[in-house]
Amino acid sequence: MPELPEVETICRGLAQHCVGATVLSVFVHRPGFIRGGSNQSRLFSGLTIARIVRHGKQFVLESNCGRVMLFHMGMSGSVTIHPFQSLRAPHVHIHWTLTQNGNKFELHHKDPRRFGYVHTYDNMSLVHKNAWSKLGPDALVISTEELFERLKNRRCAIKAALLNQSIVAGVGNIYADESLFQSQIHPLRKAHSITLRELAELNHKIQSILKQSIRGGGSTIQNHADALGRAGTFQDAHKVYGRGGEPCVSCGAILKHVLCAQRSTVFCSHCQLKKAR
Ligand SMILES: [Zn+2]
């Protein structure tokens, strides 16, 4: 599933190519993919893209008249730029034709597993009042004090709390496992038992790993690609995610595999402690 760095990578590419571009036409190949009204003109037909805003794993394209398209990327969503009249790959559910400085190009929204969608809103404040009101602060900017406040009464595992988008938005399975490993915190520790000092380190690791991944174009495990269709490279830097049964890069112990919040969780039982240090 695209997490914060993968979605940020897509947004940066789209911002470079699409801001200032005008939408000439929209083709909806699978109408079930649109929420908030299926009228094609609501999908920016005739409008110009003014800016792109991301929060957690979601982002919006905002038009010059204030109308907004929110992209939920589901398990396998991508939004990529293609030459005008190029062949559509399978599973492209919506495509837009845009023009900028006399050049025409296309935007393809593809989602093979179909858990994603595009939701239209009349303005940005409706996004904040609806879709984003259920999300916690963005993981790249949340302060340690705020994260501590949000975790101090949670009796669930810290891994489950990090995956809960209403606590902090943007962290998924990959970056939860990687940041808990680098902070030496056991994924099944109760969230409320993490001390402020430990949390300061965890928050620092989360934010630095997310930033490193963004610099690497995100992690491509199955189908993440940036706006130009290029794979990310951060998967090569994963220390625990997807490495259950292999030796720990730090101590050599065999990495363990447990299920937490229905997600596969990999950790080192030697490096990651169940008790506060
Ligand atoms: Zn270890």
Residues whose N, C-alpha, C, O or C-beta is under 5 A from the ligand:
A	BS01	ZN	C248 S250 C251 G252 A253 C268 H270 C271
